Amino acid sequence: NLSGRDKKVHTAPKVQRDRNRFVPRPGNVTPQRSYAKAAPRPTNPAQHVPDVLEEMRALTLMELTQSNCRWPLGDPRDEWFRFCGNDKDMD
């Protein structure tokens, strides 16, 4: 025995925990998944393009040049995704 260590160490009694009880904490809460069906994609996306697109040249990535505006228009996953394409303002 080391000197000063002869005494028993008193510990607090163990608390019985209800193992079936779940306490949500920020790190262990799983987000609920929605199983609702998404709205169907339009059959003709051109009908649903905002009027803003009509004022723009709407170029594909391959049609862009250094002098074109590269503001994205629409959803990049759609086949009709384009970039603004208007001339950049040179101030």
Secondary structure, DSSP 8 states (H G I E B T S, - for coil): --TT--S-----------TT-----TTT--------------S-GGGGS-THHHHS--B-GGG--TTB---EES-TTSTT-EE---B----
